[in-house]
């Protein structure tokens, strides 16, 4: 028999008392679990074998308390044992050109694309810059948009949280989504718009009026574990060029890039797409971060950085 439950539920009396012959414990998405959380099924089940499954390069446990972070609570058990992990090196989701940068940046070039990916039915979408300019099958783009970032407060049942939005980026994301479904007849369910900020998610949803209101809009955190044919990513953070520091301090970068400095979120966002990836953001600002600087360099080599006039007619 197989028992499916959360880590915390595995310590409940009804499982511990009634299931006294557990042979194997499997903890999925272990990279997102608090270490004490992972210990619950391991210690309560008294199993002969424990299997931890996850990716410590993607989302970590979500810790809001800075002292808890400093003391190491955001380090999962999976991450602690990562050097002993067996890596599954072949991926079956992303087009090889989408996979290339994450593999190089986050996985020491070890993440390889299965040959079966190239055998899929060709995508009807042909607006990618490398395809238009050079007839190369490179379905990715960074669209440079100098929008105006706005701060706001999102009220929840329990508290108020600061968030960010960028109307110009939201409009561009909605426009790209409409081009995909109108010009190329892409199914609405095969497109997603991702963003790190909940207020931007709200703004984009407001722009997707019927018949486009069933196109999914999600935060990056909520997208882990999911995949779509086409991903549009709105980065939100922006500053006028004359307000961008030439040699910014770490604090300045933290204040002005926020979630965009989190490599784990970046990795998740860049690895959701099967057939095409469109990133919308202010390259003058994000290039100050080492990870985004490396991505922009990679995209520039492939001539896949464009201005806001894209998609071209």
N, C-alpha and C positions, 0 to 999 in steps of 0.2 A: 504494500500500500504506500501511497505517496501523500504526505501532509503538506499543504501549502499555507503559509502564514507569514506574518511580519516577524522581524527579529524579536521584538518585545513580546509579541503574543506567544512565542515559542517557550517562554518561561511560565506561562499560565498553568495552574494546577491541573486543569482538564487535559492538557497535553503531557505534562511531566508525569502525572500519575497513571494515565491510561496507556501511554506509549513508552513502554519500558524496554523496548528492544530495537531502538533506532540504530541502523547500521551506518548511515551516511548523512551528514548535514551539508547542504549546499547553500551558500549565502551569495545570492545574485546582487549585482550592483553594489558590491562590497566597498568599492571606492568612495561611495556616497554615505556610507554608514559610519556613525560615531564608533570609535573603538569599543567603548563599553557596550554599545548596542550589539556589536558583532559577538561579543563574549557571551551574550545571553543564550543563543542556541548552542554554542559550543560547549558551555558548561552544563546547561540543563539537559541536553540530549544524551550526554555521555556516549556519543557515537564512536564507532571504531575508526571512522574516516571523516575528515573535514575538507570540503572543497570551497575555495573562495574564488568568485568570478567577478571581474570588474576591470576598470581602466582608470588608474590613478592619474592619468594625464588629462582626464575630463573632470567632471564636477566633483569637488570635494564635499565633505559634510558642510552644511550651511550653518555657520557659527556667527552670531550677531554680537556676542560679547568680546570685546577686544582683549580682555585679560585671559579669557578661555583660549582665544587664538594664540596669544603669546605663549601660553603654557602648552600648546601643542594639541589641543582637542580637535583641530581640523585635519590632523594627520590620521588617516584611517589605518586599520590593521592591514588592509591590502597594500597601502603605500609603504608601510613599514617592512613588509615582506616582498616588495616589488622586485628586488634583485634576484629572488629565488623563483619568481613567477615564470611560467611557460607562456610565451607570447604567440598568439595566433596571428601570423604575419600576412595572411591573404585576406583582402577585403573584397566584398561582392557588391557593394553599394555604389560607390562614387566612380564617375568617369575618371580615367587615369589622370587627366590634366587637372581635375579638381583635387585628387588625392595627392598629387605631387608635393605641394607645399606643406600640408600637415605631416606627411611622412618625413619630409626633410627637417622640419622645424621641431616636431614633438616626438618623433619615433626613431630618430637616428637613421633615417632612410630605410628602415626595416619593413615598413608597411607597404605591401605590394598589391597591385590590382589583379584580380583574377582574369584570366583570358576570356571567361564567359561574359564579362562586362562589355567587351568589344563586339560580342555577337548579338547584343540586343538590337531590336528594331531601331533604325536611325531616328534621331529626334527631328521633328519638323521645324524646330526653332533655328533660324539662321541669322539672327541679328547680332551675334557675338562679334566684337571688333576683329578678332583674328580671322574669323570666317569671312567677314565682309571685305577686309583689306587684303588678306593673303590666302583665302580659301583653306585655312587650317582649322582642324577640328579641335578648337580650344574653347569650350563652353563656360567661360568665366569672364568677369569684368569688374573693375573697380570704377564706379562712377563718382567723380569728384563734384560734390555739391557744397557750396559755402552758405549754409543756412544759418538761422538764428536760433540758438539754444535757449530754451525757457525752463525755469525751475517752477515746480508746483508741489502741492501737498496732496497725497492720495489718502483719503480717510477710509479706514477699515473698521470692523466691529470692535477691534481691540486697541488700535492706536492710529496715529497719523505718520505717514512716511513721505519723505521728500523724494521727488522723482523729476525726470527731465523729459522734454519733448522738443521737436524740431519740425515745424510745419512744412518747410521747404522739402526736407527729406521725406516726410510723410506723403506729400503730394507726388514726389518722384516714385516712391515705392508703389503707390496706388496705380500710377500711370504704367509702370512696367508690368504690374500684374494684369492690368486690362489689355495691354498689348499681347501678352501671352495667351489669354483666353479668347480675345477677339480676332486677332490676326492669325494666330497659329492653332486655334481650336483646342488648346490645352484644357483638360478637365479642371474645374475649379478645385477639386480635391487633391490635385497633383501640384498645387502651388501653395507656398506658405510665405508669409512675411514675418521675419524674426527681428527682435530688437532687445537690447539689454534692459530697457526701461518700460515700466508699466504704463506711465502716462503717454509714451509714444505709441504703445499698443492701443490705448484708448483712442488716441487721435487718428491712427490709421483705420481703425474699425469704423470711426465716424465718417471717414472718406469713402468707405466701400459700401455705397448705397446699393439697393436692389437694382439689378439682379446679381451683383457681385458680393453681397453680404455673407455668402457662404464660403468665401475664400478665407482660409484660416490665418489668424494673426496671433502670434505667441511670443512670450518672452523666451530668451535663450535657455534659461534654467528649465522651463517647462518642456522644452523640445528634446531634452536628452532621451535617447531610446527610440526616437521617431525618425522618419525619413520621408522625403518628398522628391518628386522629379525635379522641381525648380524651387530654389530658395532665394528670396530677396532679403538682404540683411541691412537694416538701417542702424547706423552706429550712433546717431543723435548728437554726440558731443561736437561742439563747434565754437570757434572764436574768429573774429576778424583777423586778417593776416598781421596787421600792425600791433595786435595785442598778444601775439604768440611769442613766448620767450625764446631767444636764440640758444641759451644754455640754461634750461629749466632745472630747478631743484627737484628732488624726489617729491617733496610736499606739493610743489606746483603741479607736477604731473598727476599726482593723486587727486588733487582738487579739480583739475580740468579734463582728466580722462576717465576717472572713476572706474566703472566696471571694465572699461576697455583695456585696463592694465592686467586683468585677470586672464592669464594664459589658459586656464581651464575652461572658462566660458568661451574664449576665442576658439579653442579647439573644437568645442561642441558645435558652435555656430558654423564653422567652416566644413564640418563633416556630415551635415544633414542631407546634402543634395545628391541625387543620383545623376541627373542629366545636365543641370546648369546652375551656376551660382552667380548672383549679382550682389555686389557690396556697394552700398551708398554711404558716403561719408566725406568728411573734410580731410583730404590727404595732407594739407599743410599742418594740421594739428596732430593727427594720429601718427605721422611719420616720426614724431619725437619719441615714441615708444619703440624699443628694440624689435619686438615681435611684429608690429605693424610696419616698421621700417623694412624688415626682411621681406614681408609679404609684398609691399609696394615695389621693392626692387625686383622680386620674382615676376610680378605682373608687368612691370615696365619692360623687362627683357622680352616678354611675350607680346608686347604692344597691346596690353589689355587694360590700360588706364585711359578713361575718356572723361570729357567734361559733361555738363548737365544737358547738352543738346542731344545726347544719346538717349534712347534708341533712334538711330537715323531712319528717315523714311525711305 
